[in-house]
Amino acid sequence: MSQVLQPYLKYKSSGLTWQDEIPSHWDEKRAKYFFREIDERSNNGLEERLSVSHITGVTPRSQKNVTMFEAESNVNHKICHPGDLVINTMWAWMAALGVAKQTGIVSPSYAVYRPISSKVFVDGYIDHLLRTEPYATEYLCSSTGIHSSRLRLYPEKFLEIPIICPPYLEQIQMLAFLNFRDQLIRRYIRAKQKLIRLLEEQKQAIIHRAVTRGLDPSVPLKPSGVEWLGDVPEHWDVVSLRRRWMVKDCKHLTVPFFEQGIPLASVREAQSFELRLDSCNRTTEEWYNQLIEGGRRPQIGDLIYCRNVSVGACAIVTQDDVFALGQDVCLIRSTKENQRWFNYYLHSKAMADQLALILVGSTFHRINLEDIKALIVPVPPRFEQDQISNYLDKELKQIEDAIAFCLQQQIILREYRARLISDVVTGKLDVRGVNLPDAEDIETPKEYSDLLESEEIMEEDLQEEIPAEGDCGEQ
């Protein structure tokens, strides 16, 4: 599709704070002229549970990877029907809202609005419009509270927000255009995701070979005595982790967090190979001194290992920062072994296989300190550890650069898509004359559904649905 999109020919002044003009033939009124609040409650809680996310809008909870606790009962939850607008009043400023596509129930703390007329808005158009960045800013300004975690968009405030309204048939044209462009973008994103998976597999194969067989393919091998490990070089030792490393658990203290203070390294900070403290929680020096008692002050070369949630994730400390261990992690230290090599081993398929055997049948992914100390490690001589570490640093850099490039391309595409949607549904670009391809030139509904699902799963792995405070036991 080669058409260059242009603005509309004529505009008029708007009553919007974020956009001076709208197309001259569009309407604009406060939300109360288009929607009314609905408060219909479930008597038995048996309806389909729906989830409201700033990423995917309103979707069945059963189709999402939501890890929050379920409420004991869904009785008295709010009922919504197809076409209803559902808003998470606590997170409206993040555009956590959407139009329901089916009947279901949502949290009683959410707000449900029903269109006064079915002839004014196309569901897909209003879903796009009200989730754009300009409207998210509008919700922020209209919400009540002193902090983002305490903001509320109450119905009387939402119903006063101006809503722009193009002609109904024009909304249909917009949706046809946006759906087509969306398919092209998602198809490209899916291709990048597949490439990333292949690169990750290649990376894992290189790591696994190096940390279990070494760099010399001609070296004699011996049975390791461990079924999942197989043969290892005959001059390597096969030992339990406790024989060469010291393991220190975090202090099991619930400490207060502050905007300024000393960093805490928890599960989130240990997800990358090298420890990152950019967005960590912080606490006071008084609490820090308690957390580092008993030899728990992290040093360069220490490994921060996850015991809970993402068991096995591990990051090496590369800078002499002052910080303490947060919750659900432990510290692994050695003054004799190459800790960078050992971190590669902890990220290998061999270690993943070992952890899988320990965690089999476990309801909660959690590993205790004794299990960590008992982990089996094939240990080469120190000079060989150094060689393997240097080899992997160099060999994996190109792969990691390629992965980073693919991820950046996906970010750019998502930003482009968000900007395109916003410009079209707010009247900055006119798509009425755009020629779209025939139906056979684009994906079938099933193929398009698969595209949506693959990308939404990936996005939600990065950022799950934000819970509503007091949301019937969810947290």
C-alpha positions as CSV (number, residue, x, y, z in Angstrom):
1,M,0.0,0.0,0.0
2,S,1.9,3.1,-1.3
3,Q,-0.6,5.9,-0.5
4,V,0.8,8.8,1.5
5,L,-1.6,9.8,4.2
6,Q,-2.7,13.4,4.3
7,P,-4.5,15.6,6.9
8,Y,-8.2,16.5,6.3
9,L,-8.9,19.5,4.1
10,K,-10.9,21.5,6.6
11,Y,-10.7,21.7,10.4
12,K,-12.6,23.5,13.2
13,S,-11.7,24.5,16.7
14,S,-12.2,21.9,19.3
15,G,-12.9,21.9,23.0
16,L,-10.0,19.6,23.7
17,T,-7.0,20.6,25.9
18,W,-4.7,18.3,23.9
19,Q,-5.7,19.1,20.3
20,D,-6.7,22.5,19.0
21,E,-8.6,21.4,15.9
22,I,-10.7,18.4,14.7
23,P,-12.0,17.8,11.2
24,S,-14.8,20.3,10.4
25,H,-17.5,17.5,9.9
26,W,-16.7,15.7,13.2
27,D,-18.7,16.2,16.4
28,E,-17.4,16.6,20.0
29,K,-19.3,16.3,23.2
30,R,-18.7,15.3,26.8
31,A,-18.8,11.6,27.5
32,K,-22.1,11.9,29.4
33,Y,-23.9,12.5,26.1
34,F,-22.6,9.2,24.7
35,F,-22.3,6.9,27.8
36,R,-24.2,6.1,31.0
37,E,-22.8,4.2,34.0
38,I,-24.1,0.7,34.6
39,D,-24.0,-1.1,37.9
40,E,-25.3,-4.6,37.2
41,R,-24.1,-7.3,39.7
42,S,-23.6,-11.1,39.4
43,N,-25.8,-13.2,41.7
44,N,-23.7,-16.3,41.4
45,G,-20.3,-15.2,40.0
46,L,-20.4,-17.9,37.3
47,E,-20.1,-15.6,34.3
48,E,-16.8,-15.5,32.4
49,R,-14.2,-13.6,34.3
50,L,-12.8,-10.7,32.2
51,S,-9.5,-9.0,32.7
52,V,-8.8,-5.2,32.0
53,S,-5.3,-4.3,30.9
54,H,-3.6,-1.3,29.5
55,I,-1.9,-3.6,27.1
56,T,-4.8,-5.7,25.7
57,G,-7.9,-4.0,26.8
58,V,-10.8,-6.3,28.0
59,T,-10.1,-10.0,27.4
60,P,-11.1,-13.3,29.0
61,R,-8.9,-13.9,32.1
62,S,-8.7,-17.6,31.2
63,Q,-6.7,-16.7,28.0
64,K,-4.1,-14.6,29.9
65,N,-1.0,-15.5,31.9
66,V,-2.2,-13.7,35.1
67,T,-0.3,-14.8,38.2
68,M,-2.3,-12.7,40.7
69,F,-4.4,-14.5,43.4
70,E,-8.0,-15.3,42.5
71,A,-10.9,-14.1,44.6
72,E,-12.6,-16.7,46.8
73,S,-15.9,-15.7,45.2
74,N,-17.0,-13.7,42.2
75,V,-20.5,-13.0,43.6
76,N,-21.4,-9.3,43.4
77,H,-18.8,-8.7,40.6
78,K,-20.0,-6.2,38.0
79,I,-21.5,-7.6,34.8
80,C,-20.6,-6.1,31.4
81,H,-22.0,-7.0,28.0
82,P,-20.6,-6.7,24.4
83,G,-20.1,-3.0,23.6
84,D,-19.8,-1.9,27.2
85,L,-16.8,0.3,28.1
86,V,-14.9,-1.0,31.2
87,I,-12.5,1.2,33.1
88,N,-10.1,0.2,35.8
89,T,-10.7,3.4,37.9
90,M,-7.4,3.1,39.8
91,W,-5.2,2.7,36.6
92,A,-7.2,4.8,34.1
93,W,-4.2,7.2,33.8
94,M,-2.4,4.3,32.1
95,A,-5.4,3.7,29.8
96,A,-6.3,0.4,31.6
97,L,-9.7,0.2,29.9
98,G,-11.4,-1.2,26.8
99,V,-14.6,-2.2,25.1
100,A,-16.0,-5.7,26.1
101,K,-16.4,-8.1,23.2
102,Q,-18.5,-10.6,25.3
103,T,-20.6,-10.9,28.4
104,G,-18.6,-11.4,31.6
105,I,-17.8,-10.1,35.0
106,V,-15.1,-7.6,36.2
107,S,-14.0,-6.3,39.5
108,P,-16.6,-4.4,41.5
109,S,-14.1,-1.6,41.8
110,Y,-14.1,-1.0,38.1
111,A,-16.5,1.3,36.2
112,V,-18.8,0.0,33.5
113,Y,-20.4,2.4,30.9
114,R,-22.9,1.6,28.2
115,P,-23.4,3.5,25.0
116,I,-26.6,5.5,25.0
117,S,-27.0,4.7,21.3
118,S,-25.6,1.9,19.2
119,K,-25.5,4.2,16.2
120,V,-22.9,6.6,17.4
121,F,-19.7,4.6,17.9
122,V,-18.2,1.5,16.3
123,D,-16.8,-0.6,19.2
124,G,-13.3,-0.9,17.7
125,Y,-13.1,2.9,17.1
126,I,-14.0,3.9,20.6
127,D,-11.6,1.2,22.0
128,H,-8.8,2.7,20.0
129,L,-9.7,6.3,20.7
130,L,-10.0,6.0,24.5
131,R,-6.7,4.1,24.8
132,T,-4.6,6.7,23.0
133,E,-1.9,8.7,24.8
134,P,-3.8,12.0,24.7
135,Y,-6.8,10.4,26.4
136,A,-4.6,8.8,29.0
137,T,-3.3,12.2,29.8
138,E,-6.9,13.5,30.0
139,Y,-7.7,10.7,32.6
140,L,-4.6,11.7,34.6
141,C,-5.8,15.3,34.8
142,S,-9.3,14.2,35.7
143,S,-8.3,11.7,38.3
144,T,-8.4,12.4,42.1
145,G,-5.5,11.6,44.4
146,I,-2.0,12.7,45.4
147,H,0.0,9.8,44.0
148,S,-0.2,7.6,41.0
149,S,-1.0,4.5,43.1
150,R,-3.9,6.5,44.7
151,L,-5.4,8.1,41.7
152,R,-9.1,7.4,40.9
153,L,-11.1,8.3,37.8
154,Y,-14.5,8.6,39.3
155,P,-17.6,8.3,37.0
156,E,-18.6,12.0,37.4
157,K,-15.1,13.0,36.2
158,F,-15.0,10.6,33.3
159,L,-18.4,11.6,32.1
160,E,-17.2,15.2,31.8
161,I,-14.3,14.4,29.5
162,P,-14.8,15.6,25.9
163,I,-15.1,12.7,23.3
164,I,-14.6,13.3,19.6
165,C,-17.0,11.6,17.3
166,P,-16.5,11.1,13.5
167,P,-19.4,9.9,11.3
168,Y,-20.2,6.3,11.8
169,L,-19.3,5.1,8.3
170,E,-16.0,7.0,8.6
171,Q,-15.2,5.1,11.8
172,I,-15.7,1.8,9.9
173,Q,-13.2,3.0,7.2
174,M,-10.7,3.9,9.9
175,L,-11.0,0.5,11.5
176,A,-10.5,-1.3,8.1
177,F,-7.4,0.7,7.5
178,L,-6.0,0.2,11.0
179,N,-6.7,-3.5,11.1
180,F,-4.9,-3.9,7.8
181,R,-1.8,-1.9,9.0
182,D,-1.9,-3.7,12.3
183,Q,-1.7,-7.1,10.6
184,L,1.3,-6.0,8.6
185,I,3.0,-4.7,11.7
186,R,2.2,-7.8,13.8
187,R,3.4,-10.1,11.0
188,Y,6.7,-8.3,11.0
189,I,6.9,-8.4,14.8
190,R,6.2,-12.1,14.8
191,A,9.0,-12.7,12.4
192,K,11.3,-10.8,14.7
193,Q,10.1,-12.9,17.7
194,K,10.9,-16.1,15.8
195,L,14.4,-14.8,14.9
196,I,15.0,-13.9,18.6
197,R,14.0,-17.5,19.6
198,L,16.4,-19.0,17.1
199,L,19.2,-16.7,18.3
200,E,18.4,-17.6,21.9
201,E,18.6,-21.3,21.0
202,Q,21.9,-20.8,19.3
203,K,23.2,-18.9,22.3
204,Q,22.1,-21.7,24.6
205,A,23.8,-24.3,22.5
206,I,27.1,-22.4,22.5
207,I,26.9,-21.9,26.3
208,H,26.0,-25.5,27.0
209,R,28.8,-26.9,24.8
210,A,31.4,-24.7,26.4
211,V,30.5,-25.2,30.1
212,T,29.9,-29.0,29.9
213,R,32.6,-30.0,27.3
214,G,35.1,-27.2,27.2
215,L,36.7,-25.6,24.2
216,D,38.9,-28.5,23.0
217,P,36.8,-31.0,21.1
218,S,39.6,-33.6,21.2
219,V,39.9,-33.8,24.9
220,P,39.2,-37.3,26.4
221,L,35.8,-37.6,28.2
222,K,34.6,-39.5,31.3
223,P,31.2,-40.3,32.6
224,S,30.0,-37.6,35.0
225,G,28.0,-40.0,37.0
226,V,25.0,-37.7,36.5
227,E,22.4,-38.8,33.9
228,W,21.3,-35.3,32.8
229,L,24.9,-34.1,32.4
230,G,26.4,-37.0,30.5
231,D,30.2,-37.1,29.7
232,V,32.6,-34.3,30.8
233,P,36.3,-33.8,30.2
234,E,38.2,-36.4,32.2
235,H,40.4,-33.8,34.0
236,W,37.3,-31.8,35.3
237,D,35.9,-32.3,38.8
238,V,32.2,-32.9,39.3
239,V,31.2,-31.6,42.7
240,S,28.3,-30.2,44.6
241,L,28.1,-26.4,44.7
242,R,28.8,-26.2,48.4
243,R,32.3,-27.7,47.8
244,R,33.6,-24.6,46.0
245,W,31.1,-21.8,46.8
246,M,29.6,-20.1,49.8
247,V,25.9,-19.4,49.7
248,K,24.3,-16.7,51.9
249,D,20.5,-16.3,52.0
250,C,19.0,-12.8,52.1
251,K,17.8,-11.5,55.5
252,H,14.1,-12.3,55.7
253,L,13.1,-8.8,56.7
254,T,10.2,-6.7,55.3
255,V,11.8,-3.3,54.9
256,P,10.2,0.0,53.9
257,F,10.9,1.5,50.5
258,F,11.9,5.1,49.8
259,E,12.4,7.1,46.6
260,Q,15.9,7.9,47.7
261,G,18.2,5.6,49.6
262,I,20.3,2.5,49.3
263,P,19.5,0.1,46.5
264,L,18.0,-3.4,47.1
265,A,18.8,-6.2,44.6
266,S,15.8,-8.5,44.3
267,V,14.4,-10.8,41.6
268,R,13.8,-8.1,39.0
269,E,17.4,-6.9,39.2
270,A,18.8,-10.4,38.7
271,Q,17.1,-11.1,35.4
272,S,20.1,-9.9,33.2
273,F,23.5,-11.6,33.1
274,E,25.1,-8.5,34.9
275,L,23.3,-7.0,37.8
276,R,21.4,-3.8,37.1
277,L,20.1,-1.5,39.8
278,D,18.6,1.3,37.6
279,S,14.9,0.7,38.7
280,C,15.3,-1.1,42.0
281,N,13.6,-0.4,45.3
282,R,15.6,1.6,47.9
283,T,15.7,1.7,51.7
284,T,17.4,3.6,54.5
285,E,21.0,3.2,55.8
286,E,19.6,1.8,59.1
287,W,17.8,-1.0,57.3
288,Y,20.7,-1.5,54.9
289,N,23.0,-2.2,57.9
290,Q,20.6,-4.9,59.2
291,L,20.4,-6.5,55.7
292,I,24.2,-6.9,55.3
293,E,24.8,-8.5,58.7
294,G,26.5,-11.9,58.7
295,G,28.7,-11.3,55.6
296,R,25.9,-10.4,53.3
297,R,27.4,-7.2,51.9
298,P,27.6,-7.8,48.1
299,Q,31.0,-7.4,46.4
300,I,32.3,-7.4,42.9
301,G,32.2,-10.9,41.5
302,D,29.3,-12.1,43.7
303,L,26.3,-13.7,42.1
304,I,22.8,-12.7,43.0
305,Y,20.7,-15.8,42.5
306,C,16.9,-16.1,42.5
307,R,15.3,-18.6,44.9
308,N,11.7,-17.7,44.2
309,V,9.5,-16.7,41.2
310,S,12.0,-17.0,38.4
311,V,14.2,-19.7,40.0
312,G,17.7,-19.9,38.6
313,A,17.9,-16.3,37.2
314,C,21.3,-15.0,38.2
315,A,23.3,-11.8,37.8
316,I,26.9,-11.1,38.5
317,V,28.0,-7.9,40.4
318,T,30.4,-6.0,38.2
319,Q,30.5,-2.6,40.0
320,D,31.5,-1.6,43.5
321,D,28.0,-0.2,44.3
322,V,26.7,-0.1,47.8
323,F,23.5,-2.2,47.9
324,A,21.9,-5.0,49.9
325,L,20.0,-8.2,49.1
326,G,16.3,-7.8,48.8
327,Q,13.7,-10.6,49.1
328,D,13.8,-14.0,47.3
329,V,17.5,-13.9,46.4
330,C,20.7,-15.3,47.8
331,L,24.4,-14.5,47.4
332,I,26.8,-17.0,45.9
333,R,30.5,-16.2,46.4
334,S,33.9,-17.7,45.7
335,T,37.4,-16.2,45.8
336,K,39.0,-19.0,43.8
337,E,36.7,-19.7,40.9
338,N,35.9,-17.5,37.9
339,Q,32.5,-16.2,38.8
340,R,31.8,-15.1,35.3
341,W,32.3,-18.6,34.0
342,F,30.1,-20.0,36.8
343,N,27.4,-17.5,35.9
344,Y,27.4,-18.9,32.4
345,Y,27.1,-22.4,33.8
346,L,24.1,-21.2,35.9
347,H,22.5,-19.9,32.7
348,S,23.1,-23.1,30.8
349,K,20.7,-25.8,29.6
350,A,22.5,-28.3,32.0
351,M,21.5,-26.2,35.0
352,A,18.0,-25.7,33.6
353,D,17.6,-29.5,33.3
354,Q,18.9,-29.9,36.9
355,L,16.5,-27.3,38.3
356,A,13.6,-28.9,36.4
357,L,14.2,-32.2,38.2
358,I,14.2,-30.4,41.6
359,L,11.1,-28.4,40.9
360,V,9.0,-31.2,39.4
361,G,5.6,-31.4,41.0
362,S,6.1,-28.1,42.8
363,T,3.1,-25.9,43.0
364,F,5.2,-22.8,43.7
365,H,8.5,-22.3,41.8
366,R,10.8,-22.0,44.8
367,I,14.1,-23.6,45.8
368,N,15.6,-23.7,49.3
369,L,19.2,-23.0,50.3
370,E,20.1,-26.7,50.8
371,D,19.0,-27.6,47.3
372,I,21.1,-24.7,45.9
373,K,24.2,-26.0,47.8
374,A,23.6,-29.5,46.5
375,L,23.5,-28.5,42.8
376,I,26.0,-30.4,40.7
377,V,28.7,-28.4,38.9
378,P,31.3,-29.8,36.4
379,V,34.4,-27.7,37.4
380,P,37.3,-27.2,35.0
381,P,40.7,-25.9,36.2
382,R,40.8,-22.1,36.9
383,F,42.8,-21.3,33.7
384,E,40.2,-23.2,31.7
385,Q,37.4,-21.3,33.4
386,D,39.1,-18.1,32.3
387,Q,39.4,-19.3,28.7
388,I,35.7,-20.4,28.6
389,S,34.6,-17.1,30.1
390,N,36.6,-15.0,27.6
391,Y,35.4,-17.2,24.7
392,L,31.7,-16.9,25.6
393,D,32.0,-13.1,26.2
394,K,33.3,-12.7,22.7
395,E,31.3,-15.4,21.0
396,L,27.9,-14.3,22.4
397,K,28.3,-10.6,21.8
398,Q,27.3,-10.7,18.2
399,I,24.2,-12.8,19.0
400,E,23.3,-10.5,21.9
401,D,23.7,-7.5,19.6
402,A,21.4,-9.1,17.0
403,I,18.8,-9.9,19.7
404,A,19.0,-6.3,21.0
405,F,18.5,-5.0,17.5
406,C,15.5,-7.1,16.9
407,L,14.0,-6.0,20.3
408,Q,14.6,-2.4,19.4
409,Q,12.9,-2.9,16.0
410,Q,9.8,-4.2,17.8
411,I,9.8,-1.2,20.1
412,I,10.0,1.2,17.2
413,L,7.1,-0.7,15.4
414,R,4.9,-0.6,18.4
415,E,5.6,3.1,18.9
416,Y,4.8,3.7,15.2
417,R,1.5,1.7,15.5
418,A,0.5,3.7,18.6
419,R,1.2,7.0,16.8
420,L,-0.6,5.9,13.7
421,I,-3.7,4.8,15.6
422,S,-3.7,8.1,17.5
423,D,-3.3,10.2,14.4
424,V,-6.1,8.4,12.6
425,V,-8.7,8.2,15.3
426,T,-8.1,11.8,16.4
427,G,-8.4,13.2,12.9
428,K,-4.9,14.2,12.1
429,L,-4.8,11.9,9.1
430,D,-7.5,11.1,6.6
431,V,-7.8,7.5,5.5
432,R,-11.1,7.7,3.6
433,G,-9.5,7.4,0.2
434,V,-7.0,4.6,1.0
435,N,-7.4,1.5,-1.2
436,L,-7.1,-1.6,0.9
437,P,-6.1,-5.1,-0.6
438,D,-8.6,-7.8,-1.4
439,A,-9.6,-10.1,1.4
440,E,-7.5,-13.0,0.0
441,D,-4.3,-10.8,0.2
442,I,-4.4,-10.6,4.0
443,E,-4.6,-13.2,6.9
444,T,-7.8,-15.1,7.6
445,P,-9.5,-14.3,10.9
446,K,-7.8,-17.4,12.4
447,E,-4.3,-16.3,11.2
448,Y,-4.9,-12.8,12.5
449,S,-6.1,-14.1,15.8
450,D,-2.8,-16.1,16.1
451,L,-0.8,-13.0,15.4
452,L,-2.7,-11.1,18.1
453,E,-2.2,-13.9,20.6
454,S,1.5,-14.4,20.0
455,E,2.3,-10.7,20.4
456,E,0.1,-10.2,23.4
457,I,1.6,-13.2,25.3
458,M,5.1,-11.7,24.6
459,E,4.0,-8.2,25.8
460,E,2.4,-9.6,29.0
461,D,5.5,-11.6,29.8
462,L,7.2,-8.2,30.0
463,Q,4.5,-6.5,31.9
464,E,1.5,-8.3,33.4
465,E,-1.9,-6.7,34.0
466,I,-1.6,-4.1,36.8
467,P,-3.8,-5.2,39.7
468,A,-6.5,-3.0,41.2
469,E,-6.2,-2.2,44.8
470,G,-8.8,-4.0,46.7
471,D,-9.7,-6.1,43.6
472,C,-11.4,-8.9,45.4
473,G,-8.2,-10.6,46.7
474,E,-6.0,-9.9,43.7
475,Q,-2.7,-8.4,44.3
